[in-house]
Amino acid sequence: MDFNEVNRRRRSIRAFSGRPVAPAALRRILAAALESPSWSNTQPYRVAVAEGEVLEQLRGELQKKFWHVNVLQRAPWWRRLYAWLFDGEMPDGDFRPLLKYPAELQRRRSQTGLGLYRALGIARSDYEARDRQMARNFCFFDAPLALFVFAHRGLGVYSALDAGIFLQTLMLAAADEGLGSCAQGALAMWRSPLEKHFTVPADYQLLCGLSLGYAAEQAVNQYRPQRCSVEEILLQPAAETPLQAADIS
Ligand SMILES: Cc1cc2nc3c(=O)[nH]c(=O)nc-3n(C[C@H](O)[C@H](O)[C@H](O)COP(=O)(O)O)c2cc1C
């Protein structure tokens, strides 16, 4: 496939068919992702691949945690405090979940969310259906594979940058194989369930999850959120000040 075709084909898939992914295809995708550039070629990432029984167990564990926290959001403060202290179900990811977005970014986030709900036939005011859709994150949208990307804490933001590049190469390689994927920050909310099933080095922080498999023929997979125009992301040249003009002459 030509690059632009692969790049366009890669879109977030939020409904997967039951078709399994051949181990050789998964290996090719991971090998392709390892061609990514990284800071001094440090390749500061690790990947956990969940499939079969481990995937089923994670589905159960993560959904249970999600619904527990979801119900707590409407509970009195003392119940929430008790939960933070004693329940053992509260988010224990390496990074705090984002609760508040800068206004400029929130606008795009809202537009994308609304478009997604429209594609799913969910009314804006139907909070129960919205919660159920959110919960679908934690069953990996029925994908046969879930990947979890960890980045080394030692490079700070640069490991996250490298892991992001790695993730994009991986998603493009998946698209080239005819597979669908969805990067999911939601899957980084809990670290403890992963530690139950994988040996995770202490220096590696859980950054993002990814559902992987063959796309199901469902309307949600046709949703194409709008992008900024090139002009919108280009910075304008600084206005020339009288001082600068004097400096030059
Ligand atoms: C780092 C990252 C985290 C994301 N987290 C989620 C998520 O938790 N759930 C979800 O449904 N989509 C998630 N997405 C998908 C974005 O919503 C999607 O990439 C964006 O709306 C653009 O749409 P497209 O991927 O179809 O081009 C995530 C994407 C990225 C890159």
The ligand as a Gaussian input file, in Angstrom:
#p B3LYP/6-31G(d) Opt

LIG

0 1
 C       -2.805000       8.858000      23.183000
 C       -4.216000       8.557000      22.713000
 C       -5.175000       8.170000      23.628000
 C       -6.478000       7.859000      23.201000
 N       -7.401000       7.398000      24.105000
 C       -8.601000       6.958000      23.665000
 C       -9.489000       6.290000      24.557000
 O       -9.212000       6.113000      25.747000
 N      -10.676000       5.853000      24.060000
 C      -11.029000       6.024000      22.742000
 O      -12.115000       5.587000      22.349000
 N      -10.187000       6.655000      21.876000
 C       -8.989000       7.096000      22.298000
 N       -8.103000       7.682000      21.414000
 C       -8.477000       7.855000      19.998000
 C       -8.718000       9.325000      19.659000
 O       -9.978000       9.716000      20.137000
 C       -8.610000       9.448000      18.132000
 O       -7.298000       9.194000      17.748000
 C       -9.012000      10.853000      17.634000
 O      -10.351000      11.115000      17.909000
 C       -8.764000      10.978000      16.129000
 O       -9.512000       9.994000      15.430000
 P       -8.840000       8.883000      14.514000
 O       -7.857000       8.115000      15.347000
 O       -9.991000       8.008000      14.079000
 O       -8.145000       9.540000      13.387000
 C       -6.815000       7.996000      21.831000
 C       -5.832000       8.411000      20.919000
 C       -4.552000       8.679000      21.341000
 C       -3.498000       9.083000      20.325000

